[in-house]
Amino acid sequence: MSKKKCVQCGKETEKWTLRQGKPFCSQACVKKYGEKHGSKKSDVCEFC
């Protein structure tokens, strides 16, 4: 897998996950992004 930049914290990692077409480096960042953008947790992450 190629490196992608996390849309929440900007960290570049090979272990990224895609949510709504955006790369995230961790579940914590997925959750933070969802809270920051006022979306329901289920909209962004099926694990939170």
Backbone as ProteinMPNN parsed JSONL, in Angstrom:
{"seq_chain_A": "MSKKKCVQCGKETEKWTLRQGKPFCSQACVKKYGEKHGSKKSDVCEFC", "coords_chain_A": {"N_chain_A": [[0.826, -1.195, 0.0], [0.455, 2.235, -0.758], [1.72, 5.298, 0.719], [-0.462, 7.492, 2.43], [-1.844, 10.691, 3.283], [-3.2, 11.551, 6.346], [-6.4, 12.983, 6.668], [-7.236, 14.252, 8.943], [-5.088, 14.653, 10.907], [-2.817, 14.949, 9.379], [-0.708, 13.212, 9.263], [1.525, 11.055, 7.55], [1.059, 7.809, 6.415], [1.295, 4.25, 5.868], [-0.589, 2.571, 6.792], [-3.307, 3.36, 6.419], [-6.86, 3.99, 6.562], [-9.841, 4.09, 4.658], [-12.505, 6.323, 4.785], [-15.574, 7.445, 3.748], [-14.318, 8.103, 1.38], [-12.063, 9.442, 2.195], [-8.723, 9.463, 3.447], [-7.626, 8.161, 6.582], [-5.489, 7.939, 9.457], [-5.967, 6.58, 11.785], [-8.513, 5.15, 13.989], [-9.135, 6.945, 15.964], [-8.658, 9.418, 14.778], [-10.584, 9.353, 12.786], [-12.866, 9.542, 14.337], [-12.477, 12.025, 15.625], [-12.508, 13.709, 13.393], [-15.13, 13.352, 12.534], [-16.521, 14.441, 14.721], [-15.589, 17.067, 14.652], [-16.619, 17.979, 12.271], [-19.264, 17.87, 12.696], [-20.826, 15.68, 12.008], [-22.906, 12.75, 12.314], [-21.639, 10.06, 14.261], [-21.935, 7.565, 13.058], [-22.063, 8.227, 10.402], [-19.482, 8.621, 9.595], [-17.835, 6.626, 10.713], [-18.042, 3.193, 11.115], [-17.252, 1.783, 13.315], [-17.102, 3.217, 15.678]], "CA_chain_A": [[0.0, 0.0, 0.0], [1.23, 3.476, -0.779], [1.457, 6.202, 1.843], [-1.461, 8.551, 2.257], [-1.839, 11.672, 4.363], [-4.442, 11.575, 7.128], [-7.075, 14.276, 6.5], [-7.452, 14.871, 10.252], [-3.872, 15.123, 11.597], [-1.77, 15.228, 8.409], [0.362, 12.208, 9.343], [1.611, 10.155, 6.406], [1.181, 6.431, 6.872], [0.884, 3.194, 4.946], [-1.693, 1.832, 7.411], [-4.472, 4.223, 6.427], [-8.169, 3.427, 6.231], [-10.66, 5.028, 3.897], [-13.876, 6.566, 5.239], [-16.197, 8.445, 2.868], [-13.36, 8.491, 0.364], [-10.953, 10.208, 2.771], [-7.797, 8.622, 4.212], [-7.373, 8.429, 7.997], [-4.411, 7.08, 9.954], [-6.426, 5.809, 12.949], [-9.919, 5.304, 14.351], [-9.247, 8.172, 16.768], [-8.753, 10.538, 13.841], [-11.899, 9.256, 12.145], [-13.827, 10.03, 15.318], [-12.242, 13.47, 15.787], [-12.961, 14.357, 12.161], [-16.593, 13.318, 12.574], [-16.987, 15.396, 15.731], [-15.222, 18.407, 14.198], [-17.469, 18.377, 11.15], [-20.646, 17.824, 13.132], [-21.598, 14.58, 11.447], [-23.169, 11.659, 13.237], [-20.512, 9.135, 14.271], [-22.189, 6.479, 12.116], [-21.829, 8.721, 9.047], [-18.066, 8.568, 9.266], [-17.147, 5.422, 11.16], [-18.938, 2.123, 11.549], [-16.708, 1.104, 14.492], [-17.135, 4.048, 16.89]], "C_chain_A": [[0.867, 1.254, 0.0], [0.842, 4.357, 0.404], [0.391, 7.211, 1.468], [-1.393, 9.467, 3.468], [-3.208, 11.683, 5.037], [-5.099, 12.954, 6.999], [-7.322, 14.981, 7.829], [-6.156, 15.453, 10.825], [-2.703, 15.388, 10.645], [-0.613, 14.239, 8.416], [0.343, 11.325, 8.1], [1.86, 8.745, 6.895], [0.778, 5.456, 5.779], [-0.317, 2.424, 5.483], [-2.946, 2.695, 7.511], [-5.743, 3.439, 6.133], [-8.988, 4.507, 5.551], [-12.055, 5.107, 4.507], [-14.434, 7.689, 4.395], [-15.202, 8.979, 1.845], [-12.183, 9.316, 0.864], [-10.046, 9.29, 3.576], [-7.615, 9.102, 5.655], [-6.308, 7.471, 8.493], [-4.866, 6.208, 11.122], [-7.91, 6.039, 13.198], [-10.135, 6.59, 15.147], [-9.41, 9.387, 15.865], [-10.083, 10.53, 13.098], [-12.952, 9.879, 13.052], [-13.718, 11.543, 15.499], [-12.772, 14.235, 14.588], [-14.484, 14.444, 12.148], [-17.157, 14.334, 13.549], [-16.756, 16.834, 15.265], [-16.182, 18.909, 13.114], [-18.95, 18.162, 11.439], [-21.483, 16.708, 12.531], [-21.874, 13.551, 12.539], [-22.02, 10.673, 13.142], [-20.699, 8.033, 13.225], [-21.966, 6.906, 10.657], [-20.383, 8.513, 8.616], [-17.478, 7.2, 9.566], [-18.107, 4.373, 11.67], [-18.451, 1.424, 12.808], [-16.883, 1.892, 15.783], [-18.457, 3.899, 17.646]], "O_chain_A": [[1.89, 1.314, 0.682], [-0.217, 4.186, 1.008], [0.347, 7.714, 0.345], [-0.942, 9.067, 4.541], [-4.239, 11.809, 4.377], [-4.441, 13.976, 7.196], [-7.59, 16.183, 7.846], [-6.124, 16.628, 11.193], [-1.705, 15.985, 11.048], [0.351, 14.401, 7.668], [-0.72, 10.898, 7.65], [2.764, 8.509, 7.697], [0.014, 5.798, 4.876], [-0.988, 1.71, 4.737], [-3.577, 2.756, 8.566], [-5.704, 2.364, 5.533], [-8.838, 5.694, 5.841], [-12.707, 4.085, 4.721], [-13.845, 8.768, 4.324], [-15.235, 10.157, 1.487], [-11.397, 9.832, 0.07], [-10.533, 8.43, 4.31], [-7.468, 10.298, 5.91], [-6.217, 6.336, 8.026], [-4.224, 5.202, 11.424], [-8.496, 6.994, 12.688], [-11.172, 7.242, 15.026], [-10.206, 10.28, 16.154], [-10.643, 11.589, 12.814], [-13.812, 10.638, 12.604], [-14.724, 12.253, 15.525], [-13.406, 15.279, 14.737], [-15.056, 15.476, 11.795], [-18.144, 15.01, 13.255], [-17.606, 17.704, 15.454], [-16.51, 20.094, 13.05], [-19.788, 18.259, 10.542], [-22.712, 16.776, 12.541], [-21.172, 13.487, 13.549], [-21.477, 10.464, 12.058], [-19.737, 7.615, 12.581], [-21.715, 6.071, 9.789], [-20.093, 8.264, 7.446], [-16.707, 6.666, 8.767], [-18.904, 4.642, 12.569], [-19.151, 0.558, 13.333], [-16.823, 1.316, 16.869], [-18.647, 4.529, 18.686]]}, "name": "protein", "num_of_chains": 1, "seq": "MSKKKCVQCGKETEKWTLRQGKPFCSQACVKKYGEKHGSKKSDVCEFC"}
